[in-house]
Amino acid sequence: AAAQQQQQQQLQQQHWASGHAATMQTQLDATALAAAQASIPMESGTSSSSSSKKDASSVLGILQQAQSNAARGRAGVPRTSGAAGGSSLSSRAEGSSAVAAMPDAGHAGPIIINPWEALLGRIEAAAAAALTSNSAFATEQRRAVEREVLETLPKLEARRAAELVVRVHSTEGLRSEALLDGIGRSLTLLVPRFGSPDLTRLTAAIAAWALDVAGDVDESKLRLSEPLRGFFNAVAAEVSLRLMDVAPGDLARIASSLASLGLGDARLFASIARAAVARNDRFLPHELVALVAAFDQARYYQTSLFEALAKCLKTHIKDTAPKDVVSGMRLLAACGIRDEELGKAVGENLPRRAGAGGLSAEDFCTLAWTFCALDLHHDKLFRAVFRALEDASVVATEALCQLYEIHLALKAFHQESYGAYELEDGTVQILREHY
């Protein structure tokens, strides 16, 4: 009997809870309907039928919104405002979207806004306005976007931050010195959080931007602002700590960026050279050529690094692009790194590949000049160079000067083999006068 009495009490409680929930739902629906009706202004009796249809549509939209809110309340889903949740641009830029409820007369659903795409759109619009108009509105629009970029940049994760800097640099209307200094100032303390690929993109973009701002100025006369100098010093310090972890191609690009601005001391480049030599088998030929070119531009000479380049070119001569071979040979000639086996490999492979359109006549002439500078000789190569120059309709001034020096070297040291294709006296006279 006690068990039956307890069961009856439980049934009565469930019945009461169910009735209470129904009563609350009725009150919610009535409140929503009253609010919707109160929000609609009364119209005069002379209103047109089109106005009545518009009002009916508005009532329907508001009622649908009220019913949707009531349904979420029944399901226990909290209602959030547009500013709730504290989500920043850095979290939503990864592909999620902000949702803003913006009902109008015929639409009560949410409008999806991607904050990252919205920022990029504002950047493009401000840049276009700056290029096409000098009005105060365009100037203020550009400054507002610059402020937004500087405020957003430290909040983004590393990949997005690097991408944002690259996007802004590629937008001509925003490529100002003030914005560049602000970016350098914002990112100096954040350099350690960037991975190798992102740090490389960031450094290359800011270095190119600095050169654009400086204009046509000699490297020795280039003066960087304190924020930029602080940023690049932070990059150099960070790279020196992770030399063995930076990808070979990234290491070459960072060294090139620093060298283009006349930055990086002897200690840094010596450390880069040791790390590159220790991992030279991981470098692709064009990556090692680019790294050695950075050393040449920075005027730092490391014998072991240049010898590693000669070994790399010799091993991968069949897979290396002809232009990279010419660049590598020019670098070796400038530093006097002579390798007879490399010269033989280049002489056997390059004439055939250059004849298929892989090299211009000027590049081919430069290759022959490096052979003369290194006291290397390959008769097949020199013959091919002379034929290419004869077929060329126009030859650059530097190539004509190189051709005259090639003629003198062959005539002085390889007279027997050179006699079969020696330049005519009239051509030599013209080249001498030009030289």
C-alpha positions as CSV (number, residue, x, y, z in Angstrom):
1,A,0.0,0.0,0.0
2,A,2.9,2.4,0.8
3,A,4.5,1.6,-2.5
4,Q,1.3,2.4,-4.4
5,Q,0.9,5.7,-2.5
6,Q,4.4,6.7,-3.4
7,Q,3.9,5.9,-7.1
8,Q,0.7,8.0,-7.2
9,Q,2.6,10.9,-5.7
10,Q,5.3,10.7,-8.4
11,L,2.6,10.6,-11.1
12,Q,1.0,13.7,-9.6
13,Q,4.3,15.5,-9.6
14,Q,5.0,14.7,-13.2
15,H,1.5,15.8,-14.2
16,W,2.0,19.1,-12.4
17,A,5.4,19.7,-14.1
18,S,4.0,19.0,-17.5
19,G,1.1,21.4,-16.9
20,H,3.4,24.1,-15.6
21,A,5.6,23.8,-18.7
22,A,2.6,24.2,-20.9
23,T,1.4,27.2,-19.0
24,M,4.9,28.8,-19.3
25,Q,4.9,28.1,-23.1
26,T,1.5,29.8,-23.5
27,Q,2.8,32.9,-21.6
28,L,5.9,33.0,-23.7
29,D,3.9,32.9,-27.0
30,A,1.5,35.5,-25.7
31,T,4.3,37.8,-24.7
32,A,6.1,37.4,-28.0
33,L,2.9,38.1,-29.9
34,A,2.1,41.2,-27.8
35,A,5.6,42.5,-28.3
36,A,5.4,42.0,-32.1
37,Q,2.0,43.8,-32.3
38,A,3.3,46.7,-30.1
39,S,6.3,47.2,-32.4
40,I,4.0,47.8,-35.5
41,P,2.8,51.4,-35.9
42,M,-0.9,52.0,-36.7
43,E,-1.6,53.0,-40.3
44,S,-4.2,55.4,-41.4
45,G,-7.3,54.1,-43.2
46,T,-6.0,55.4,-46.6
47,S,-2.9,53.2,-46.7
48,S,-2.3,51.3,-50.0
49,S,-2.5,47.6,-50.4
50,S,1.2,47.3,-51.0
51,S,1.9,48.9,-47.6
52,S,-0.4,46.4,-45.9
53,K,1.5,43.5,-47.5
54,K,4.8,45.0,-46.3
55,D,3.4,45.3,-42.7
56,A,2.1,41.7,-42.9
57,S,5.5,40.5,-44.0
58,S,7.1,42.4,-41.2
59,V,4.7,40.9,-38.6
60,L,5.4,37.4,-40.0
61,G,9.2,37.9,-39.8
62,I,9.0,39.2,-36.2
63,L,6.6,36.4,-35.1
64,Q,9.0,33.8,-36.7
65,Q,11.9,35.3,-34.8
66,A,9.9,35.3,-31.5
67,Q,8.9,31.7,-32.0
68,S,12.5,30.8,-32.8
69,N,13.7,32.4,-29.6
70,A,10.9,30.7,-27.6
71,A,11.9,27.3,-29.1
72,R,15.6,27.9,-28.1
73,G,14.4,28.7,-24.6
74,R,12.5,25.5,-24.4
75,A,15.5,23.5,-25.6
76,G,17.7,25.1,-23.0
77,V,20.0,26.8,-25.6
78,P,21.3,30.2,-24.3
79,R,20.8,33.2,-26.4
80,T,24.0,35.0,-27.3
81,S,24.6,38.5,-28.5
82,G,26.9,39.5,-31.3
83,A,29.6,40.5,-28.9
84,A,29.3,37.4,-26.6
85,G,31.7,34.6,-26.5
86,G,34.8,36.8,-26.7
87,S,35.9,35.1,-30.0
88,S,38.7,37.1,-31.7
89,L,39.7,37.4,-35.3
90,S,42.5,35.0,-34.8
91,S,40.2,32.1,-33.8
92,R,37.6,32.9,-36.5
93,A,40.1,33.4,-39.3
94,E,40.8,29.7,-39.4
95,G,37.7,29.1,-41.4
96,S,34.9,29.7,-38.9
97,S,32.5,32.5,-39.4
98,A,30.8,35.2,-37.3
99,V,27.0,35.0,-37.4
100,A,25.0,38.2,-37.1
101,A,21.2,38.1,-37.0
102,M,20.1,40.9,-39.2
103,P,16.4,40.5,-40.0
104,D,14.8,42.8,-42.6
105,A,11.3,43.0,-44.1
106,G,11.5,39.7,-46.0
107,H,14.4,37.9,-44.3
108,A,14.8,36.8,-40.7
109,G,17.6,34.3,-41.0
110,P,21.3,35.0,-39.9
111,I,23.8,36.5,-42.3
112,I,27.2,34.7,-42.2
113,I,30.3,37.1,-42.1
114,N,33.9,35.8,-42.3
115,P,36.0,38.4,-40.4
116,W,39.2,37.4,-42.2
117,E,37.7,37.9,-45.6
118,A,36.0,41.1,-44.4
119,L,39.4,42.5,-43.3
120,L,41.0,41.6,-46.7
121,G,38.1,43.3,-48.5
122,R,38.6,46.5,-46.5
123,I,42.3,46.4,-47.3
124,E,41.6,46.1,-51.0
125,A,38.9,48.8,-50.9
126,A,41.1,51.3,-49.0
127,A,44.0,50.7,-51.4
128,A,41.9,51.2,-54.4
129,A,40.5,54.4,-53.0
130,A,44.0,55.7,-52.1
131,L,45.2,55.0,-55.7
132,T,42.2,56.6,-57.4
133,S,41.5,59.6,-55.1
134,N,43.3,62.0,-52.9
135,S,40.2,63.1,-51.0
136,A,40.1,63.4,-47.2
137,F,37.6,60.4,-47.1
138,A,40.1,58.2,-49.0
139,T,42.9,59.2,-46.7
140,E,40.9,58.6,-43.6
141,Q,39.7,55.2,-44.9
142,R,43.4,54.2,-45.5
143,R,44.4,55.3,-42.1
144,A,41.5,53.4,-40.5
145,V,42.6,50.2,-42.3
146,E,46.2,50.7,-41.2
147,R,45.1,51.1,-37.6
148,E,43.0,47.9,-37.9
149,V,45.9,46.0,-39.4
150,L,48.3,47.1,-36.6
151,E,45.6,46.2,-33.9
152,T,44.8,42.8,-35.5
153,L,48.4,41.7,-36.3
154,P,49.5,40.7,-32.8
155,K,46.3,38.8,-32.2
156,L,46.7,36.5,-35.2
157,E,48.4,33.1,-35.1
158,A,51.7,33.0,-36.9
159,R,50.6,31.8,-40.3
160,R,47.8,34.4,-40.6
161,A,50.1,37.2,-39.4
162,A,52.6,36.4,-42.1
163,E,49.9,36.1,-44.7
164,L,48.5,39.5,-43.6
165,V,51.8,41.2,-44.0
166,V,52.3,39.7,-47.4
167,R,48.8,40.8,-48.5
168,V,49.4,44.4,-47.3
169,H,52.8,44.6,-49.0
170,S,51.3,43.4,-52.3
171,T,48.7,46.2,-52.0
172,E,50.4,49.2,-53.5
173,G,48.1,51.8,-52.0
174,L,49.0,50.7,-48.4
175,R,52.8,50.3,-48.9
176,S,53.8,53.2,-46.7
177,E,56.8,53.8,-44.5
178,A,54.7,54.6,-41.4
179,L,52.8,51.3,-41.6
180,L,56.0,49.4,-42.2
181,D,57.5,50.8,-39.1
182,G,54.4,50.0,-37.1
183,I,54.5,46.4,-38.3
184,G,58.1,46.0,-37.4
185,R,57.4,47.4,-34.0
186,S,54.5,45.1,-33.4
187,L,56.3,41.9,-34.5
188,T,59.7,42.3,-33.0
189,L,58.8,40.6,-29.7
190,L,56.7,38.0,-31.5
191,V,59.5,36.7,-33.8
192,P,60.2,33.5,-31.7
193,R,56.6,32.2,-32.2
194,F,57.0,32.0,-36.0
195,G,57.9,28.7,-37.5
196,S,60.5,28.5,-40.3
197,P,58.2,28.9,-43.3
198,D,56.2,31.7,-41.8
199,L,59.3,33.6,-40.5
200,T,60.8,33.2,-44.0
201,R,57.7,34.7,-45.7
202,L,57.5,37.5,-43.2
203,T,61.2,38.4,-43.4
204,A,61.2,38.4,-47.2
205,A,58.0,40.6,-47.4
206,I,59.3,43.2,-44.9
207,A,62.8,43.3,-46.6
208,A,61.2,43.8,-50.0
209,W,58.9,46.5,-48.5
210,A,61.9,48.3,-47.0
211,L,63.6,48.3,-50.3
212,D,60.5,49.7,-52.0
213,V,60.3,52.5,-49.5
214,A,64.0,53.3,-49.8
215,G,63.7,53.5,-53.6
216,D,66.7,53.4,-55.9
217,V,69.3,53.7,-53.1
218,D,72.7,52.0,-53.0
219,E,73.0,49.3,-50.4
220,S,75.8,51.1,-48.6
221,K,73.6,54.2,-48.2
222,L,70.5,52.4,-47.1
223,R,69.3,53.6,-43.7
224,L,66.7,51.6,-41.8
225,S,64.4,53.0,-39.1
226,E,64.9,51.7,-35.5
227,P,61.7,49.6,-35.5
228,L,62.9,47.8,-38.7
229,R,66.4,47.4,-37.5
230,G,65.1,45.9,-34.2
231,F,62.9,43.5,-36.2
232,F,65.7,42.2,-38.4
233,N,68.1,41.9,-35.4
234,A,65.4,39.7,-33.7
235,V,65.2,37.6,-36.9
236,A,68.9,37.2,-37.0
237,A,69.1,36.2,-33.4
238,E,66.3,33.7,-33.8
239,V,67.7,32.1,-36.9
240,S,71.1,31.7,-35.2
241,L,69.4,29.6,-32.4
242,R,67.7,27.2,-34.8
243,L,70.1,26.9,-37.7
244,M,69.9,23.1,-37.8
245,D,66.1,23.1,-37.8
246,V,65.5,25.7,-40.5
247,A,64.7,24.2,-43.9
248,P,67.5,24.7,-46.5
249,G,65.4,26.8,-48.8
250,D,64.1,29.0,-46.0
251,L,67.7,29.5,-44.7
252,A,68.7,30.6,-48.2
253,R,65.8,33.1,-48.5
254,I,66.4,34.6,-45.0
255,A,70.1,35.0,-45.7
256,S,69.2,36.7,-49.1
257,S,66.7,39.0,-47.3
258,L,69.3,40.1,-44.7
259,A,72.0,40.5,-47.3
260,S,69.8,42.7,-49.6
261,L,69.6,45.2,-46.7
262,G,73.2,45.0,-45.7
263,L,72.4,43.3,-42.4
264,G,73.8,40.3,-40.7
265,D,77.3,40.3,-39.1
266,A,80.2,38.0,-39.9
267,R,79.3,35.7,-36.9
268,L,75.8,35.0,-38.2
269,F,77.0,34.3,-41.8
270,A,79.8,32.1,-40.5
271,S,77.2,30.1,-38.5
272,I,74.9,29.8,-41.5
273,A,77.9,28.6,-43.6
274,R,78.8,25.8,-41.1
275,A,75.2,24.7,-40.8
276,A,74.8,24.6,-44.6
277,V,78.0,22.6,-45.1
278,A,77.0,20.1,-42.5
279,R,73.6,19.6,-44.3
280,N,74.7,20.3,-47.9
281,D,73.3,17.0,-49.1
282,R,69.8,18.3,-48.2
283,F,70.1,21.4,-50.3
284,L,68.7,21.4,-53.8
285,P,71.1,23.0,-56.3
286,H,69.1,26.2,-56.8
287,E,68.8,26.6,-53.0
288,L,72.5,26.3,-52.5
289,V,73.1,28.7,-55.4
290,A,70.8,31.2,-53.8
291,L,72.6,30.9,-50.4
292,V,76.0,31.4,-51.9
293,A,74.7,34.3,-53.9
294,A,73.6,35.9,-50.5
295,F,77.1,35.4,-49.2
296,D,78.5,37.1,-52.3
297,Q,76.1,40.0,-51.9
298,A,77.0,40.4,-48.3
299,R,80.7,40.1,-49.2
300,Y,81.3,37.2,-46.9
301,Y,83.6,34.4,-48.2
302,Q,83.5,30.9,-46.8
303,T,85.7,28.4,-48.6
304,S,83.9,25.3,-47.4
305,L,80.5,26.7,-48.5
306,F,81.8,27.5,-52.0
307,E,83.4,24.1,-52.3
308,A,80.1,22.5,-51.3
309,L,78.4,24.4,-54.1
310,A,80.9,23.1,-56.6
311,K,80.4,19.5,-55.4
312,C,76.6,19.9,-55.6
313,L,76.6,21.2,-59.1
314,K,79.0,18.4,-60.2
315,T,76.7,15.8,-58.6
316,H,73.4,17.1,-60.0
317,I,74.5,18.7,-63.2
318,K,71.9,16.8,-65.3
319,D,69.1,17.9,-63.0
320,T,70.2,21.5,-62.4
321,A,68.5,24.3,-64.5
322,P,71.0,25.9,-67.0
323,K,70.5,29.3,-65.5
324,D,71.4,28.0,-62.0
325,V,74.6,26.4,-63.5
326,V,75.6,29.7,-65.0
327,S,74.9,31.5,-61.7
328,G,76.8,28.9,-59.7
329,M,79.8,29.1,-62.1
330,R,79.9,32.9,-61.9
331,L,80.0,32.7,-58.1
332,L,82.8,30.2,-58.2
333,A,84.7,32.3,-60.7
334,A,84.3,35.4,-58.5
335,C,86.0,33.5,-55.6
336,G,88.5,31.5,-57.6
337,I,87.1,28.0,-56.7
338,R,88.4,25.8,-59.6
339,D,87.2,22.3,-60.1
340,E,88.3,20.5,-63.3
341,E,85.7,17.7,-63.0
342,L,83.0,20.3,-62.7
343,G,84.2,22.1,-65.8
344,K,84.2,18.8,-67.7
345,A,80.7,18.0,-66.6
346,V,79.4,21.5,-67.5
347,G,81.1,21.3,-70.9
348,E,79.5,18.0,-71.7
349,N,76.0,18.8,-70.6
350,L,75.3,22.5,-71.0
351,P,75.8,23.0,-74.8
352,R,73.1,20.6,-75.7
353,R,70.7,21.9,-73.1
354,A,71.4,25.5,-73.9
355,G,70.8,24.9,-77.6
356,A,67.3,23.8,-76.8
357,G,66.4,27.3,-75.5
358,G,67.6,26.9,-71.9
359,L,70.0,29.8,-72.1
360,S,70.2,33.1,-73.9
361,A,73.3,34.1,-75.9
362,E,74.4,36.5,-73.1
363,D,74.1,33.8,-70.4
364,F,76.0,31.4,-72.6
365,C,78.8,34.0,-73.1
366,T,78.9,34.5,-69.3
367,L,79.4,30.8,-68.8
368,A,82.3,30.7,-71.3
369,W,83.8,33.7,-69.5
370,T,83.8,31.9,-66.1
371,F,85.7,29.1,-67.8
372,C,88.4,31.5,-68.9
373,A,88.5,33.1,-65.4
374,L,89.0,29.7,-63.8
375,D,91.5,28.5,-66.4
376,L,89.2,25.8,-67.6
377,H,88.9,24.7,-71.2
378,H,86.3,22.7,-73.1
379,D,86.4,23.1,-76.8
380,K,82.9,21.9,-77.4
381,L,81.5,24.6,-75.0
382,F,83.4,27.5,-76.6
383,R,82.4,26.5,-80.1
384,A,78.7,26.4,-79.1
385,V,79.1,29.8,-77.5
386,F,80.5,31.4,-80.6
387,R,77.7,29.9,-82.7
388,A,75.0,31.2,-80.3
389,L,76.5,34.7,-80.5
390,E,76.5,34.6,-84.3
391,D,72.9,33.7,-84.4
392,A,71.8,36.3,-81.9
393,S,70.3,39.4,-83.5
394,V,71.2,41.7,-80.5
395,V,73.9,41.2,-77.9
396,A,74.2,43.1,-74.7
397,T,77.1,45.4,-74.1
398,E,78.5,43.3,-71.2
399,A,78.4,40.2,-73.3
400,L,80.5,41.9,-76.1
401,C,83.1,42.9,-73.5
402,Q,83.2,39.3,-72.2
403,L,83.5,38.0,-75.7
404,Y,86.6,40.2,-76.3
405,E,88.2,38.8,-73.1
406,I,87.3,35.3,-74.1
407,H,89.0,35.9,-77.5
408,L,92.2,37.1,-75.8
409,A,92.3,34.2,-73.3
410,L,91.8,31.5,-76.0
411,K,94.3,33.1,-78.4
412,A,96.9,33.3,-75.6
413,F,96.5,29.9,-74.0
414,H,94.6,27.6,-76.5
415,Q,95.8,28.8,-79.9
416,E,95.9,25.4,-81.5
417,S,92.3,24.5,-80.8
418,Y,91.0,28.1,-81.1
419,G,92.5,28.5,-84.6
420,A,89.6,26.5,-86.2
421,Y,86.9,29.0,-85.1
422,E,88.9,32.2,-84.3
423,L,87.1,35.5,-84.7
424,E,88.0,37.5,-87.8
425,D,90.3,40.4,-87.5
426,G,87.6,42.9,-88.4
427,T,85.3,41.6,-85.6
428,V,88.2,41.7,-83.2
429,Q,88.9,45.3,-84.1
430,I,85.2,46.3,-83.5
431,L,85.2,44.4,-80.1
432,R,88.5,46.1,-79.1
433,E,87.1,49.6,-79.8
434,H,83.9,48.7,-78.0
435,Y,85.8,47.4,-75.0
